[in-house]
Amino acid sequence: MARLSFLVPILFFLIWLGSFLIVGLEESGYAFVLFWFALAFGLQSKPAWKAFSFPVSILGVVALGMFFPQYFQEIQGFKLTGLINPLIQIIMFGMGATLSWRDFGAVAKSPKSVGIGILAQFSIMPLIGFGLAKISGLEPEVAAGLILVGSSPSGTASNVMAFLARANVALSVTLTSITTLMAPLMTPILMKLLAGQFIEIDLLKMMWDIFKIILLPVGAGLLVNQVLGSKSSWIEKLLPLVSMLGIALIILVITAAGRDSLLEIGGVLILLVLLHNLLGYGIGYGFSRMIGMKEQDARTLAIEVGMQNAGLASGLSNILGKIATVGLAPAVFGPLQNVTGSILATFWSKKNVKKNSLT
């Protein structure tokens, strides 16, 4: 059955290759998109490869937006970019609904690890983004996107990767939660300091925008969890699927909106974003080990630092009215980090470490 699952993507790949050679790239889109989705389905048939299924399906979503942008930009006068912020709020509500006050109580048990994680989150990636923006040679608004994604908190995908990597999941959830709640303050300040020379930043407005996108829905989700208690278990089961679909739709809409610009500068931007992402993992891990953190916590910090909430960055670029420029780096970062994160988590999953709680 597993072999049969991989025959279909191979068939679509061969069809795409033949179409590409005969009629050209533009006309081969259907087969290329179907190849990625068929491959994602095929990966589900092997437990060891299941972790790659979602990242591969996201590559299919990107291909869909690149080949057929006209279908995902506007419907009967409604610009689909208007869906980005409501979708982010749904995802943030889902995050809040899975949290409890015990998650925040973990800070008191491990102030050192949490403090180091927060410091790393709001220093390493913003500074790398600033450095890359300065040397990139990209137009200012596009370069600012590198700083924006670097100044965002970690996303919920990092918690999944921490679990797969045999890292400290409790620490991962705590860091994601706290850096997310700190984002309305920290992200605007970092953007004002580091990106102010690239684009105009209204500090107070950005704080309010992030408050609406993050704190209100997270708070609502946390409240629902507290009120419903055990009755909210069905919500917790449903929300991961809703979140994955929301992330996929956000990436689709952003890719379609910025398609022309991505074709112009895509190669350079992909290289810069990949470097940003990998340096986040590497410096996050190296810094953790250098100061004496345990292997499990060092893995956690590497993943938390390297994986950003690209959805939030996309939402902010949309509010700024610069989704096709500032929003390009987040649009590339989101799919890319899912692929690199899955590869890193799979690599680490094969290297056992002594399990420890939040330390």
C-alpha positions as CSV (number, residue, x, y, z in Angstrom):
1,M,0.0,0.0,0.0
2,A,2.9,2.4,0.9
3,R,4.5,1.8,-2.5
4,L,1.2,2.5,-4.3
5,S,0.9,5.8,-2.3
6,F,4.2,6.9,-3.9
7,L,3.4,5.8,-7.4
8,V,0.8,8.5,-7.8
9,P,3.2,11.5,-7.0
10,I,5.8,9.9,-9.3
11,L,3.3,9.7,-12.1
12,F,2.3,13.4,-11.6
13,F,6.0,14.4,-11.5
14,L,6.6,12.6,-14.8
15,I,3.6,14.3,-16.3
16,W,4.8,17.6,-15.1
17,L,8.3,17.0,-16.4
18,G,6.9,16.0,-19.8
19,S,4.6,19.1,-19.9
20,F,7.4,21.4,-18.9
21,L,9.6,20.1,-21.7
22,I,6.9,20.1,-24.3
23,V,4.7,23.2,-23.6
24,G,6.7,25.1,-21.0
25,L,6.5,26.0,-17.3
26,E,3.3,28.1,-17.5
27,E,1.2,25.3,-18.9
28,S,2.6,22.6,-16.5
29,G,1.1,24.0,-13.3
30,Y,-1.7,21.5,-12.8
31,A,0.6,18.5,-12.7
32,F,3.2,20.3,-10.5
33,V,0.6,21.3,-7.9
34,L,-0.9,17.8,-7.9
35,F,2.5,16.3,-7.5
36,W,3.1,18.1,-4.2
37,F,-0.4,17.2,-2.8
38,A,-0.1,13.6,-3.9
39,L,3.4,13.4,-2.3
40,A,2.0,14.8,1.0
41,F,-0.7,12.1,0.9
42,G,1.8,9.4,0.2
43,L,4.0,10.5,3.2
44,Q,1.0,9.8,5.5
45,S,1.4,6.1,4.7
46,K,4.8,5.8,6.4
47,P,4.8,6.7,10.1
48,A,8.5,7.7,10.0
49,W,7.7,10.3,7.3
50,K,4.4,11.7,8.5
51,A,6.0,14.7,10.0
52,F,6.9,15.9,6.4
53,S,3.3,15.6,5.1
54,F,2.1,19.1,6.2
55,P,5.3,21.0,5.1
56,V,5.1,19.2,1.7
57,S,1.4,20.1,1.3
58,I,2.3,23.7,2.1
59,L,4.7,23.6,-0.9
60,G,1.7,22.5,-2.9
61,V,-0.2,25.5,-1.6
62,V,2.7,27.8,-2.6
63,A,2.7,26.2,-6.1
64,L,-1.0,26.8,-6.4
65,G,-0.7,30.4,-5.5
66,M,2.3,30.9,-7.9
67,F,0.7,29.2,-10.9
68,F,-2.9,30.3,-10.5
69,P,-2.8,33.6,-8.5
70,Q,-5.9,35.0,-10.3
71,Y,-8.2,32.6,-8.4
72,F,-6.9,33.6,-5.0
73,Q,-6.6,37.4,-5.1
74,E,-10.2,38.6,-5.4
75,I,-13.7,37.1,-5.5
76,Q,-16.6,39.3,-6.7
77,G,-14.8,42.5,-5.7
78,F,-13.7,41.1,-2.2
79,K,-9.9,41.1,-1.8
80,L,-9.0,37.8,-0.2
81,T,-6.2,39.5,1.8
82,G,-9.1,40.6,4.0
83,L,-9.2,37.1,5.3
84,I,-5.7,37.1,6.7
85,N,-6.3,38.9,10.0
86,P,-9.5,37.0,10.9
87,L,-7.7,33.7,10.1
88,I,-4.8,34.7,12.4
89,Q,-7.3,35.5,15.1
90,I,-8.9,32.1,14.8
91,I,-5.5,30.5,15.1
92,M,-4.6,32.6,18.1
93,F,-8.0,31.7,19.7
94,G,-7.1,28.1,19.2
95,M,-3.8,28.6,20.9
96,G,-5.5,30.3,23.8
97,A,-8.0,27.5,24.1
98,T,-5.2,24.9,24.6
99,L,-3.6,26.9,27.4
100,S,-4.2,27.0,31.1
101,W,-2.8,29.0,33.9
102,R,-0.5,26.1,34.7
103,D,1.4,26.8,31.5
104,F,2.2,30.3,32.8
105,G,2.9,28.9,36.3
106,A,5.9,27.0,34.8
107,V,7.7,30.4,34.7
108,A,8.1,30.4,38.5
109,K,9.6,26.9,38.4
110,S,12.2,27.8,35.7
111,P,12.8,31.5,35.6
112,K,16.3,31.1,34.2
113,S,15.4,28.9,31.2
114,V,12.4,31.0,30.3
115,G,14.3,34.3,30.8
116,I,17.1,33.1,28.5
117,G,14.5,31.9,26.0
118,I,12.7,35.2,25.9
119,L,16.0,37.2,25.6
120,A,17.1,34.9,22.7
121,Q,13.8,35.2,20.9
122,F,13.7,39.0,20.9
123,S,17.4,39.5,20.1
124,I,18.8,36.9,17.8
125,M,16.3,36.9,15.0
126,P,15.6,40.6,15.0
127,L,19.3,41.4,14.8
128,I,19.9,38.7,12.1
129,G,17.0,40.2,10.1
130,F,18.4,43.7,10.4
131,G,21.9,42.5,9.3
132,L,20.4,40.7,6.3
133,A,18.2,43.7,5.4
134,K,21.2,46.0,5.4
135,I,23.3,43.8,3.1
136,S,20.5,42.5,0.9
137,G,20.3,45.2,-1.7
138,L,16.6,44.7,-1.8
139,E,14.2,47.7,-2.0
140,P,13.5,49.1,1.6
141,E,10.0,47.7,2.0
142,V,11.0,44.2,1.0
143,A,14.1,44.3,3.2
144,A,11.9,45.5,6.1
145,G,10.0,42.3,5.9
146,L,13.1,40.4,7.0
147,I,13.2,42.5,10.2
148,L,9.4,42.1,10.7
149,V,9.5,38.3,10.6
150,G,12.5,38.3,12.9
151,S,10.8,40.6,15.4
152,S,7.7,38.4,15.6
153,P,7.3,35.8,18.4
154,S,7.6,32.1,17.9
155,G,4.6,30.3,16.4
156,T,2.6,27.2,17.5
157,A,4.4,25.1,14.9
158,S,7.5,25.2,17.1
159,N,5.6,23.3,19.8
160,V,5.0,20.4,17.4
161,M,8.6,20.4,16.2
162,A,9.8,20.4,19.8
163,F,7.7,17.3,20.4
164,L,9.1,15.6,17.3
165,A,12.6,16.6,18.2
166,R,12.4,15.0,21.7
167,A,13.0,18.5,23.1
168,N,11.4,20.1,26.2
169,V,7.8,20.5,25.1
170,A,6.8,22.2,28.4
171,L,9.5,24.9,27.9
172,S,8.5,25.3,24.2
173,V,4.8,25.9,25.1
174,T,5.8,28.3,27.8
175,L,8.1,30.3,25.6
176,T,5.6,30.4,22.7
177,S,2.9,31.6,25.1
178,I,4.9,34.3,26.8
179,T,6.6,35.7,23.7
180,T,3.2,35.8,22.0
181,L,1.7,37.8,24.9
182,M,4.8,40.1,24.8
183,A,4.5,40.7,21.1
184,P,2.2,43.8,21.3
185,L,5.0,45.5,23.1
186,M,8.2,44.0,21.8
187,T,7.5,43.7,18.1
188,P,6.6,47.3,17.5
189,I,9.6,48.5,19.6
190,L,12.0,46.3,17.6
191,M,10.4,47.4,14.3
192,K,10.7,51.1,15.3
193,L,14.4,50.7,16.3
194,L,15.6,48.3,13.5
195,A,13.2,48.9,10.6
196,G,12.5,52.6,11.1
197,Q,15.1,53.5,8.5
198,F,13.4,51.2,5.9
199,I,9.7,52.1,6.4
200,E,7.7,54.4,8.5
201,I,6.5,52.7,11.8
202,D,3.6,54.1,13.8
203,L,4.6,52.6,17.2
204,L,1.3,53.0,19.0
205,K,-0.8,51.9,16.1
206,M,1.2,48.7,15.6
207,M,0.9,48.0,19.3
208,W,-2.9,48.3,19.1
209,D,-3.0,46.2,15.9
210,I,-1.1,43.4,17.5
211,F,-3.2,43.6,20.6
212,K,-6.3,43.0,18.4
213,I,-4.7,40.2,16.4
214,I,-3.1,38.3,19.3
215,L,-4.1,39.3,22.9
216,L,-7.9,39.5,22.4
217,P,-8.3,36.1,20.7
218,V,-5.8,34.4,22.9
219,G,-7.5,35.8,26.0
220,A,-10.9,34.7,24.6
221,G,-9.6,31.2,24.0
222,L,-8.1,31.0,27.5
223,L,-11.4,32.1,29.0
224,V,-13.3,29.5,27.1
225,N,-10.9,26.8,28.3
226,Q,-11.3,27.9,31.9
227,V,-15.1,28.1,31.7
228,L,-15.7,24.9,29.8
229,G,-13.0,22.9,31.4
230,S,-13.1,19.2,30.4
231,K,-16.1,20.0,28.1
232,S,-13.7,21.9,25.8
233,S,-11.8,18.7,24.8
234,W,-13.7,18.6,21.4
235,I,-12.5,22.1,20.7
236,E,-8.9,21.1,21.4
237,K,-9.2,18.2,19.0
238,L,-10.8,20.4,16.2
239,L,-8.6,23.5,16.5
240,P,-5.3,21.9,15.3
241,L,-7.0,21.0,12.0
242,V,-8.6,24.5,11.8
243,S,-5.2,26.1,12.5
244,M,-3.5,24.0,9.7
245,L,-6.2,25.0,7.2
246,G,-5.9,28.6,8.3
247,I,-2.1,28.6,7.9
248,A,-2.5,27.1,4.5
249,L,-5.1,29.6,3.4
250,I,-3.0,32.5,4.7
251,I,0.1,31.3,2.7
252,L,-2.0,30.8,-0.4
253,V,-3.5,34.3,-0.3
254,I,-0.2,36.0,0.4
255,T,1.6,34.0,-2.3
256,A,-1.0,34.9,-4.8
257,A,-0.9,38.6,-3.8
258,G,2.8,38.9,-4.1
259,R,3.4,36.5,-7.0
260,D,4.7,39.0,-9.5
261,S,7.2,40.4,-6.9
262,L,8.3,36.9,-5.9
263,L,9.1,36.1,-9.5
264,E,11.3,39.2,-9.7
265,I,13.3,38.7,-6.5
266,G,12.3,35.2,-5.5
267,G,15.8,33.6,-5.7
268,V,17.5,36.3,-3.6
269,L,14.7,36.4,-1.1
270,I,14.5,32.7,-0.6
271,L,18.3,32.5,0.0
272,L,18.1,35.3,2.6
273,V,15.1,33.8,4.3
274,L,16.7,30.4,4.4
275,L,19.9,31.9,5.9
276,H,17.8,33.8,8.5
277,N,16.0,30.6,9.5
278,L,19.1,28.4,9.7
279,L,21.1,31.0,11.6
280,G,18.2,31.2,14.1
281,Y,18.5,27.4,14.7
282,G,22.3,27.4,14.8
283,I,22.8,30.5,17.0
284,G,19.9,29.5,19.2
285,Y,21.4,26.1,19.8
286,G,25.0,27.2,20.1
287,F,24.1,30.0,22.5
288,S,22.2,27.6,24.7
289,R,24.9,25.0,24.9
290,M,27.6,27.7,25.5
291,I,25.8,28.9,28.6
292,G,25.4,25.4,29.9
293,M,21.8,24.5,29.1
294,K,20.9,20.8,28.8
295,E,20.7,19.2,25.4
296,Q,16.9,18.9,25.5
297,D,16.4,22.6,26.5
298,A,19.0,23.7,23.9
299,R,17.0,21.9,21.2
300,T,13.9,23.7,22.4
301,L,15.6,27.1,22.3
302,A,17.0,26.5,18.8
303,I,13.5,25.6,17.5
304,E,11.8,28.5,19.3
305,V,14.3,31.0,18.0
306,G,14.4,29.7,14.4
307,M,10.7,29.3,13.9
308,Q,8.7,32.5,13.9
309,N,5.0,33.5,13.7
310,A,5.1,34.3,10.0
311,G,1.3,34.6,10.0
312,L,1.4,37.5,12.4
313,A,4.1,39.2,10.3
314,S,1.9,38.7,7.3
315,G,-1.1,40.2,9.1
316,L,0.9,43.2,10.1
317,S,2.2,43.8,6.6
318,N,-1.4,43.5,5.4
319,I,-2.5,46.2,7.9
320,L,0.4,48.4,6.7
321,G,-1.0,48.0,3.1
322,K,2.3,46.5,2.0
323,I,1.4,42.8,1.6
324,A,3.1,42.7,-1.8
325,T,6.4,44.1,-0.4
326,V,6.8,43.9,3.3
327,G,4.7,40.7,3.3
328,L,7.1,38.8,0.9
329,A,9.6,37.7,3.5
330,P,6.9,36.3,5.8
331,A,5.3,34.6,2.8
332,V,8.6,32.8,2.1
333,F,9.5,32.2,5.7
334,G,6.3,30.4,6.7
335,P,6.6,27.5,4.2
336,L,10.3,27.3,4.4
337,Q,10.5,27.0,8.2
338,N,8.0,24.1,8.1
339,V,10.3,22.2,5.8
340,T,13.5,23.0,7.7
341,G,11.9,22.5,11.1
342,S,10.6,19.1,10.1
343,I,14.0,18.0,8.8
344,L,15.7,19.3,12.0
345,A,13.1,17.7,14.2
346,T,13.4,14.3,12.4
347,F,17.2,14.4,12.7
348,W,17.1,15.1,16.4
349,S,14.3,12.5,17.0
350,K,16.8,9.8,16.1
351,K,19.2,11.1,18.7
352,N,17.9,10.2,22.2
353,V,18.4,12.5,25.1
354,K,17.6,12.1,28.8
355,K,14.1,13.5,29.2
356,N,13.8,16.3,31.7
357,S,11.0,18.6,32.8
358,L,11.2,22.4,32.6
359,T,14.5,23.2,34.3
